[in-house]
Amino acid sequence: MAARTICATVLLVAGVGVLLLAVLALRVLPGPYARLHALSAATSLGAPLVVLALAVDEGPGRRAAALVVTAVIIGVGGTLTTLALGRSTAQYEGRVPREDPP
């Protein structure tokens, strides 16, 4: 088996493992903040690992570069989305005044 295939398989298994643990955590954890914590791991680590596994399996080239850019966008976008959801939940519950700057 080629080293590229082994590396892609390890990344894929790690990414799917993180996603499955996040799904399990969503079922078990109480409250919106604990669930957001589980979702942040899925969007910041799990999905980018799966996309990076696809990029490694693809090999060097434009497709792999596009997949790496996609993984970065998912990682950064997932983190920002989690922060925004946490802040809006805190504002809805009255923990943070709506007038406070982000």
C-alpha positions in Angstrom: 0.0 0.0 0.0 1.3 3.4 -0.9 2.2 6.0 1.8 -0.3 8.4 0.4 -3.1 5.9 0.7 -2.1 5.1 4.3 -1.9 8.8 5.2 -5.3 9.5 3.6 -6.8 6.5 5.4 -5.5 7.7 8.8 -6.8 11.2 8.2 -10.2 9.9 7.1 -10.5 7.6 10.1 -9.5 10.4 12.5 -12.0 12.8 10.8 -14.9 10.3 10.9 -14.0 9.4 14.5 -14.2 13.1 15.5 -17.6 13.4 13.7 -19.0 10.3 15.3 -17.9 11.5 18.8 -19.5 14.9 18.1 -22.8 13.2 17.1 -22.7 11.1 20.3 -22.0 14.2 22.4 -25.0 16.0 20.8 -27.2 13.1 22.0 -25.7 13.0 25.5 -24.7 16.6 26.5 -27.3 18.8 28.2 -27.8 22.4 27.3 -27.0 24.5 24.3 -23.5 25.5 25.3 -22.3 22.0 25.8 -23.8 21.0 22.5 -22.1 24.0 20.8 -18.8 22.7 22.3 -19.4 19.3 20.6 -20.3 21.0 17.3 -17.2 23.1 17.3 -15.0 20.0 17.3 -17.0 18.6 14.4 -16.7 21.7 12.3 -13.2 22.8 13.3 -11.5 19.4 13.2 -13.7 16.6 11.9 -14.9 17.9 8.6 -11.5 19.5 7.6 -9.7 16.2 8.4 -12.1 14.4 6.0 -11.5 17.0 3.3 -7.7 16.8 3.8 -8.0 13.0 3.4 -9.6 13.5 0.1 -6.8 16.0 -0.9 -4.1 13.6 0.1 -5.8 10.8 -1.8 -6.1 13.0 -4.9 -2.4 13.7 -5.0 -0.7 17.0 -6.0 -2.6 19.2 -8.4 -5.4 21.8 -8.7 -8.0 19.5 -7.2 -6.0 18.9 -4.1 -5.3 22.6 -3.7 -9.0 23.4 -4.0 -9.7 20.7 -1.4 -7.1 22.2 1.0 -8.7 25.7 0.5 -12.1 24.1 1.2 -10.8 22.5 4.4 -9.5 25.9 5.6 -12.8 27.6 4.8 -14.7 24.9 6.7 -12.4 25.1 9.7 -12.5 28.9 10.0 -16.1 29.2 9.1 -17.2 26.5 11.5 -15.3 28.2 14.3 -16.9 31.6 13.5 -20.3 30.1 13.2 -20.0 28.4 16.6 -18.9 31.7 18.2 -21.9 33.5 16.6 -24.4 30.9 17.7 -23.0 30.9 21.3 -23.2 34.7 21.4 -26.8 34.8 20.0 -27.9 32.1 22.5 -26.4 34.1 25.4 -28.2 37.2 24.2 -31.4 35.3 23.9 -31.1 34.0 27.4 -30.2 37.5 28.7 -26.7 36.5 29.8 -25.2 39.1 27.5 -26.8 42.5 26.8 -27.8 42.9 23.2 -26.2 46.3 23.0 -22.7 45.0 23.9 -20.3 45.0 21.0 -19.1 41.6 19.8 
